[in-house]
């Protein structure tokens, strides 16, 4: 078996993704002495952290392996699962290797978690990263730039390198290289989904949240080489679906596998969205901070967490359906996820108007039973194969 | 007059009658707007820009208020059912679903008259993520422009110059031009300043009323009664002469109760002896509001301070609208609303209330569909307990969805909580002896 065997890479990625000790992060710290900074979904400007010699570490909850012992004591009955498992990781020592946590402005639950973090971990950096909801450069742009400059100063006070423009430019280049490969692997999945099973792609992207970007880039290259060379991966008669709503709390891996086994090729999704949050490369010329800010304002995904003004809800999803040649949409949101569930009826309208079949269900990151979802997804896939275009 | 009638008569103190008349008149004015040609703006209570709207002669419509009014009139169950039938999840904010159901049912307001469609959706995105989604939904239903005001959260517990500038710039460059366009009037800063000066005057009197709860017995219930007191200033009247008059009269009324050594008036009349002094965090349940209040009153429990009465503005920390800095003061007002404060600041405020109002403890009403308030409240409870040494209680209900108000369960929990306070007192007394 060669080193580029995609299954081996996926297995290694799954080990990294399921490693609650964050061994790779601990090793990186031992090796470099740098700060490791955790962040919650969806997006933080990792280029800035990288330029200051920090390791960005994506924390997407505890998944289905983590036993919640203390996290439940922090939250009421009716709430999504990710804050419980994240606080559990904090309290059980898993996140001791992190020097700080960033909480991007995506919803009230993640927002309030930033306050809990401040109270429970007062010695660590705990920062709510407010992002603009108005996108004119002279309004939201100036505000966001100031937020980033404050973040950079805070990191420096805690021992990170000062933010230098040329270092930021170089980090933008490094992440552009990574983004290009991410796009390549997703494009390959659109073209030949049998080559890139979504369960593999998912664990690869999860590993990319904790590995240094340079290692992740190398891994993506290996993976692409491996799957292109793998002649055993043959097409099957599956329905092409777009999975949406899972941009924060992640579904258990078993759910993704269940959908594939139920006859669905996931050809586009919202999972581990940070890797694709920016739609294109960030220009490497000009003032790098301006470029970073501008990319957020003008070149970000149309997430339910962002205010959409004139364009109308759902148009972007319909375009993604067309772009990925999906035959149907599965709305797959975590229970009690305000952004996804409040968005859904508006987007469903647009999807229905476009004549696209859809179905919907909810999950929690620690779900262990998939029989009902398997039946629902199987029926949906069958209906697409049998009735689409009739 | 039988006992029931006597009880009803006892509730109708003059300030409450005045407040109800003011709000009813506003709803009638809204209903007549299509004939009178007055323009209206839908907007939210937290971070409302009432003085600015008034300076353009725009009438505010507050969807949360409509929702809670619907709940108090027993209509929210059907409205929510309609919204869920249309595809809205059972997991999300019931204010939103109640509002959508009401719209679907003809947009009939609490006075039985149809509310006008919005001429402007003023999306003051303050302290609640759902607000943004709510108006994205409404925008799809109405042919009205949206003016978005993004109010940054006090993540680090402070208002920075950058945050203030961001809000002021939005007001100047986006919100005011949108209001000018809809109203056909030019921005009149002198008029805005006059409104703001009146706001500050009313705010002085409101704070005096809320702080009257330091007395023993407290002359007010600062939660159940408090929602009536905040009604005018949190809705359409901040900045108006009517608000100034109302709060002057209310303050005089409460000061008279202090002088007479009286406790609060409850829906069932004068309250009996004050046994427990409680601080409450979280909004009330509106579908069973009187029943909920009665559970406290019957036990002799008075709420001496609450966070909910700060949701449309925190004034008891010294903030007042400042007419000399009109846009800056509006920005600071928005950023200072309770749910825009971070959790450590909220804990500080609750600790201060427990201590300054000499309360027996903190009770949290955790609202099922309001993550802005509820996410993290259990941790807040423990923090307040640890810092004050006073026992905390926790109950769960919802804003306007009657399916999530379990009267027997809540009553049991409240009784257990009051027993816990008794035990704590007994323990303190025993140690003292």
Interface residues (C-beta under 8 A of the other chain):
Chain A: X73 X74 X75 X76 X77 X78 X79 X83 X103 X105 X106 X107 X108 X109 X111 X112 X113 X114 X115 X116 X118 X119 X120 X127 X128 X129 X130 X132 X133 X134 X136 X138 X139 X140 X142 X143 X146 X147 X150 X304 X307 X308 X309 X312 X313 X335 X336 X337 X338 X339 X341 X342 X343 X344 X345 X346 X348 X349 X362
Chain B: X86 X87 X88 X89 X91 X92 X93 X96 X123 X125 X128 X129 X130 X132 X133 X134 X136 X137 X140 X146 X148 X150 X152 X153 X155 X156 X160 X162 X163 X165 X166 X169 X170 X173 X174 X342 X343 X344 X346 X347 X366 X368 X369 X371 X372 X374 X375 X376 X377 X378 X379 X383 X396
